[in-house]
Amino acid sequence: MPQMRVKKREKDKPPVDKNVLAQFGRLVKQTAAWQYTGIVLGALYLIIAGLITFRYHRILDFGMESDFLFEFVPLAKRLGEGTLEVGPYRGPVYPILLQGGKAITGDYFIAGLIIGLLAATVTLIVTFSLIRKLFTPEIALAVALLMMANPYFFMYTYQLGTDMPFVALVTCSFYFLLAGDEMKWRRLAASAFFGALAFLTRYNGITILAVPVLILLANPWKLDWKRRSLAAALFTLVFFASIAPWGIYSLKEKGSFFYSENQRNIAFEIYAKDQVSREDFFSKSNPFDGMSIPALIKYNPPVFFGALATNFLQHGLYTFQYLIGLVTSVFAVAGLVLLLIRKMTARQAIFLLLNLAFFMALLPVHFEIRYPLFMLGALLTLAVCGLFLVNLNIENSFVRVVSVLALVGLALYTSLNSYQINRGQIASGPAEVIAVADWFKVNVPPESRGVSVAARKPHIAYYTGLDYVPLPVASTPNELIQQLKEQKVSYLYIGRMESQFRPQLRGLLDARRPWPGLKKIAASDQPVSVLYEIE
């Protein structure tokens, strides 16, 4: 009887796994664990976001980018002239970056766009690297993909201001603090240094001083009390040593090491927002002028802390609803519950507690969606933990497939939402300002031009190259004209912002009507706006 020949499998070659899902799972794990994945994701985001930004974001909008012209460009210009001015609300880091960028690009707007793009790229790469260290590579990859798709992460990539640079610096501080399994002095010092830079960008960065307290209480590196105390002391020392030059300069120029006028924003939010408009509060004297933050607390403690409690709930709901959306919020809450069921690590707890501390530091001021942007990485991490049913140790392949499909669906939904939000916002700048400014620069010779222009927003001044004069408060057009003459202002611009917030001046939009003391220079039709010369 003939024997059947059995083909033996070579020992060196493993059996081919024909399970597509298993192969896909291995590919995802390998991709997430690859040392260059974060850099590749960052480069991909930088290219795509850069192409969209430079293609569509051509004009500064009337929203948060007004601060870019109100505050940052003037500070950067004075820096270029050799004067380091202490601003009322923020530190010197962003104006320094802006002036440096302008020296390279020749334009503040282009410099601001590049700063935002680079800051967003750094935030994405460092967030991916940090979450990979604190959780798993797969969670980090999912967080990075959702972050890239998030509408407000992209929005504040192209909108000019301190928001994205601040987030990048805070994220770097968190990374150097928490990425290592063991405490290393240099990494701890680097964390404190980046925390100081965050503070010198936006003063709510002072919250980073929660780190020494958390080092002592949570003991993330299992140190004895002596080394733990030394670590907390080193962080504090490096932080204050890093901000000391600016603090000493502020003390010399303004009389305070921690000079800031942010208490005015707090006073308005806590005590005055229901009694007076924001414009009237900041343009006129009020009983809170000159009050420090402790004085504001003592002014009416029940009202102050009651407002904080209300804002905690309201701002928290707004953050979940708008920053990540209600669907993602459900997964985030589930993820937090799952992490609490099985005790999270000390470093994971510090990461979440620091985000909470930074959130609470913003409770005394009004809510804007850009303020809690630094929380995006933490909230998305919680959401992915909820999606992946972390800590439940479920090995069922069907459950894994459902989780991955849910992640893909969530990413697609978030991307679509981002498109809907940003397609109008990215090009929402006032085209009528550009039309008037272009006509002015072409038809008014430089030697015949005046010096300054009054408007409610500084855009017309920036695009015409004139000095900006805030629009005075006046009851009638004639009263306004008289005030501008007394201030020796050269031009008056009236557009949609002026007519919307100063309805008593709306008649000035009718350039056909004769206005004593005014001469029409240029006008636009859609929307209507007029540039007058003051005679």
SVG drawing of the C-alpha trace seen along z (x, -y; Angstrom):
<svg xmlns="http://www.w3.org/2000/svg" viewBox="-29 -121 48 123">
<polyline fill="none" stroke="black" stroke-width="0.4" points="0.0,0.0 1.6,-3.3 2.4,-5.8 1.0,-9.3 3.6,-12.0 2.9,-14.7 4.4,-18.1 6.0,-19.4 5.7,-23.1 9.1,-24.7 10.0,-25.6 11.1,-29.1 7.8,-30.1 4.8,-30.7 1.3,-29.7 -0.4,-32.4 -3.2,-34.0 -6.0,-34.6 -8.1,-36.5 -8.2,-39.9 -9.4,-41.5 -6.5,-40.0 -4.1,-41.3 -5.6,-44.7 -5.4,-44.7 -1.7,-43.9 -1.1,-46.6 -2.8,-49.2 -0.7,-48.2 2.5,-48.3 1.6,-51.7 0.7,-53.1 3.9,-51.8 6.2,-53.0 8.5,-55.6 7.9,-58.0 4.1,-57.9 3.6,-61.1 5.9,-63.0 4.2,-61.6 0.8,-62.6 2.1,-66.0 3.6,-66.5 0.4,-65.3 -1.7,-67.8 0.8,-70.6 0.6,-70.1 -3.2,-69.8 -4.0,-72.5 -1.3,-74.8 -2.7,-74.4 -6.3,-75.1 -5.2,-78.0 -3.2,-79.9 -5.8,-79.2 -8.9,-80.5 -7.9,-82.5 -6.9,-85.8 -8.5,-88.4 -8.5,-88.8 -12.1,-88.4 -14.0,-90.7 -14.1,-88.0 -11.2,-86.9 -8.7,-88.0 -9.5,-91.6 -7.2,-91.0 -4.4,-90.3 -4.7,-93.8 -5.8,-95.5 -3.0,-94.1 -0.4,-91.9 0.6,-93.8 1.0,-97.1 3.2,-95.3 5.2,-93.6 5.7,-96.9 7.0,-98.6 9.3,-95.6 10.6,-96.1 11.3,-99.7 13.3,-98.7 10.6,-99.1 9.4,-96.1 6.0,-97.1 4.1,-95.4 0.7,-94.5 -2.4,-94.7 -3.7,-91.1 -0.9,-88.8 2.8,-88.2 5.6,-88.9 6.0,-85.5 3.5,-85.9 4.6,-89.5 8.2,-88.3 7.3,-85.4 5.2,-87.6 8.0,-90.2 10.5,-87.5 8.1,-85.9 7.5,-89.3 11.3,-89.9 11.4,-86.7 8.2,-86.9 7.8,-90.7 4.1,-90.5 2.5,-90.1 -0.5,-88.2 1.7,-85.6 3.9,-85.3 0.8,-84.7 -0.5,-82.0 2.9,-80.2 3.0,-80.4 -0.5,-78.9 0.3,-76.1 3.5,-75.2 2.0,-75.4 -0.9,-73.1 1.6,-70.6 3.6,-70.5 0.5,-70.1 -0.6,-67.1 2.8,-65.4 3.4,-65.9 -0.2,-64.9 0.2,-61.6 3.6,-61.0 2.2,-61.7 -0.9,-59.6 1.2,-56.7 3.3,-56.9 0.4,-57.3 -2.1,-54.8 -1.5,-52.7 -0.2,-53.3 -3.7,-52.4 -5.4,-55.0 -2.8,-57.6 -3.4,-57.0 -7.2,-57.3 -6.8,-60.5 -4.5,-62.0 -7.0,-61.2 -9.9,-62.7 -7.9,-65.7 -7.0,-66.3 -10.7,-66.1 -11.9,-68.4 -13.5,-71.6 -12.1,-73.9 -8.6,-72.4 -8.5,-73.3 -10.2,-76.7 -7.6,-77.9 -4.9,-76.6 -5.7,-79.3 -7.2,-82.0 -4.4,-84.3 -3.9,-84.6 -2.3,-83.1 -4.6,-80.1 -2.7,-77.5 0.8,-78.6 -0.5,-78.4 -1.9,-74.9 1.4,-73.8 3.5,-75.0 1.1,-73.5 1.2,-70.2 5.0,-70.2 5.0,-71.0 2.7,-68.0 4.9,-65.8 8.1,-66.4 6.4,-66.0 4.5,-62.8 6.0,-60.9 8.7,-59.2 8.2,-56.2 11.0,-57.6 11.7,-61.1 14.5,-62.8 15.7,-66.2 16.2,-67.5 12.8,-66.5 11.2,-68.0 13.1,-71.3 12.0,-71.3 8.4,-70.8 8.7,-73.8 10.4,-75.9 7.6,-75.2 5.1,-75.9 6.7,-79.3 6.6,-80.0 2.9,-79.1 2.4,-81.6 4.3,-84.3 2.0,-83.6 -1.3,-83.7 -1.4,-84.5 -3.8,-81.7 -0.7,-79.5 0.0,-80.2 -2.1,-77.1 0.9,-75.0 2.0,-75.6 -0.5,-72.9 2.3,-70.5 4.4,-70.7 1.3,-70.0 0.4,-67.0 3.9,-65.7 3.7,-65.7 0.3,-64.2 0.1,-61.7 3.8,-60.7 3.8,-59.6 7.4,-58.2 7.1,-56.4 9.7,-58.6 10.3,-59.0 9.2,-62.3 12.7,-63.8 13.1,-63.3 9.5,-64.1 9.9,-67.5 13.1,-68.2 11.3,-67.5 8.4,-69.9 11.0,-72.5 12.9,-72.2 9.8,-72.6 8.8,-75.7 12.3,-77.2 12.8,-76.7 9.3,-78.2 10.0,-81.4 13.5,-81.7 12.2,-81.5 9.5,-84.2 11.7,-86.4 13.2,-88.6 9.7,-89.5 8.4,-89.9 11.2,-92.3 10.7,-94.3 7.0,-94.5 7.7,-95.6 10.0,-98.4 7.5,-99.5 4.2,-99.0 4.9,-98.6 3.9,-94.9 5.8,-91.7 2.6,-90.0 1.1,-93.0 -2.1,-92.3 -5.5,-93.9 -7.4,-90.6 -9.2,-91.5 -11.3,-93.9 -12.6,-90.9 -13.3,-89.1 -15.2,-92.1 -17.3,-92.4 -18.2,-88.7 -18.9,-88.3 -20.6,-91.6 -21.4,-93.8 -22.5,-91.8 -26.2,-92.0 -26.1,-95.7 -24.0,-97.3 -22.7,-96.5 -19.1,-95.3 -18.2,-98.3 -19.5,-100.8 -17.9,-98.9 -14.5,-99.1 -14.7,-102.6 -16.2,-104.3 -15.2,-104.5 -16.8,-101.9 -16.5,-101.0 -14.2,-98.1 -11.4,-100.1 -8.1,-99.4 -9.4,-96.4 -7.1,-93.4 -8.4,-89.9 -8.5,-89.4 -10.4,-92.7 -12.9,-91.4 -13.4,-88.3 -13.9,-90.2 -16.3,-92.7 -19.2,-90.1 -18.0,-86.6 -21.4,-84.9 -21.9,-86.4 -18.3,-85.7 -18.3,-82.0 -21.9,-81.6 -20.9,-82.8 -17.9,-80.3 -20.3,-77.4 -22.7,-78.5 -19.9,-78.9 -18.4,-75.5 -21.6,-73.8 -22.3,-76.1 -18.8,-76.2 -18.5,-72.4 -21.6,-71.8 -20.5,-74.2 -17.1,-72.5 -18.6,-69.1 -21.3,-70.4 -19.2,-72.5 -15.5,-71.5 -16.0,-67.7 -19.8,-67.4 -22.5,-65.5 -21.7,-62.1 -18.1,-62.2 -19.0,-63.5 -21.0,-60.4 -18.0,-58.2 -15.8,-60.6 -18.0,-60.1 -18.0,-56.4 -14.2,-56.4 -13.8,-58.3 -16.1,-55.8 -14.0,-52.9 -10.8,-54.5 -12.2,-55.0 -13.6,-51.4 -10.0,-50.0 -7.7,-52.4 -5.8,-54.6 -2.1,-55.2 -0.8,-58.2 0.5,-59.8 -2.9,-59.3 -4.6,-60.9 -2.2,-63.9 -2.8,-64.4 -6.5,-64.6 -6.3,-66.7 -4.0,-69.2 -6.6,-69.7 -9.3,-70.1 -7.2,-72.7 -6.6,-74.7 -10.3,-74.6 -11.2,-75.9 -8.8,-78.8 -11.0,-80.1 -14.2,-80.1 -14.1,-83.8 -14.2,-84.9 -16.8,-84.6 -16.8,-81.4 -15.4,-81.2 -14.8,-77.8 -11.2,-78.6 -10.4,-79.0 -10.7,-75.2 -8.9,-74.2 -6.0,-72.8 -8.5,-70.1 -9.0,-68.6 -6.3,-66.0 -7.6,-64.8 -11.3,-64.8 -10.5,-62.8 -8.4,-60.4 -11.4,-59.7 -13.7,-59.3 -11.3,-56.8 -11.1,-54.9 -14.9,-54.7 -14.9,-53.6 -12.3,-50.9 -13.9,-49.7 -10.5,-50.2 -9.8,-48.3 -12.5,-45.7 -10.0,-43.3 -12.5,-42.2 -10.8,-39.9 -13.8,-39.3 -12.9,-40.1 -16.5,-41.2 -16.4,-43.8 -13.1,-45.1 -14.5,-45.4 -17.5,-47.3 -15.2,-49.7 -13.0,-50.4 -16.1,-50.9 -17.5,-53.3 -14.2,-55.2 -14.2,-55.4 -17.8,-56.7 -17.0,-59.2 -14.0,-60.5 -16.0,-60.9 -18.9,-62.6 -16.4,-65.0 -14.7,-65.7 -18.0,-66.5 -18.9,-68.8 -15.5,-70.5 -16.2,-71.2 -19.6,-72.6 -18.3,-74.9 -15.1,-76.1 -16.2,-76.5 -17.8,-79.8 -15.6,-80.8 -12.3,-80.6 -13.2,-83.2 -15.5,-85.3 -13.1,-88.3 -14.5,-91.8 -14.0,-92.0 -15.5,-95.5 -12.5,-96.7 -10.1,-95.3 -12.0,-97.0 -11.9,-100.4 -8.3,-100.0 -7.2,-98.9 -8.9,-101.9 -7.3,-104.2 -3.8,-102.9 -4.2,-103.2 -5.9,-106.5 -4.5,-108.6 -0.9,-109.4 1.3,-108.7 2.3,-112.3 -1.4,-113.3 -2.5,-110.8 -3.4,-111.6 -2.0,-109.8 -4.9,-108.1 -8.3,-106.6 -11.1,-106.1 -13.2,-102.9 -14.7,-100.4 -12.3,-97.7 -8.7,-98.2 -8.8,-96.3 -9.1,-99.4 -6.1,-100.9 -4.0,-97.8 -4.9,-97.4 -4.5,-101.1 -1.3,-101.5 -2.7,-104.2 -2.6,-104.6 -5.7,-103.3 -7.9,-105.5 -10.7,-103.8 -14.1,-105.2 -15.2,-107.6 -18.5,-107.2 -20.9,-109.8 -24.7,-110.3 -25.0,-111.7 -22.9,-111.9 -22.3,-115.6 -21.0,-115.0 -18.7,-112.3 -17.3,-114.5 -16.6,-117.2 -14.7,-114.8 -12.6,-113.5 -11.7,-117.0 -10.6,-117.8 -8.4,-114.6 -7.0,-115.6 -8.0,-112.3 -7.5,-112.2 -10.2,-109.7 -13.5,-108.1 -14.5,-104.6 -18.1,-103.5 -19.1,-99.9 -21.1,-97.0 -19.5,-96.8 -19.9,-100.5 -23.5,-100.5 -24.3,-97.4 -22.9,-98.4 -23.4,-102.2 -26.9,-102.4 -27.0,-106.1 -24.2,-106.5 -25.9,-104.4 -26.9,-107.4 -23.2,-107.9 -23.5,-104.9 -25.4,-107.1 -22.5,-108.8 -24.9,-110.7 -26.1,-112.7 -24.0,-115.8 -22.2,-115.7 -20.6,-119.0 -16.9,-118.3 -16.7,-115.1 -15.6,-114.3 -16.3,-110.9 -13.0,-109.2 -14.1,-105.7 -17.1,-103.4 -18.1,-99.8 -21.6,-98.4 -21.6,-94.8 -21.7,-95.3 -22.0,-99.0 -19.1,-100.9 -17.7,-104.4 -14.3,-106.0 -14.5,-109.8 -11.8,-112.4 -12.3,-114.7 -12.0,-118.3"/>
</svg>
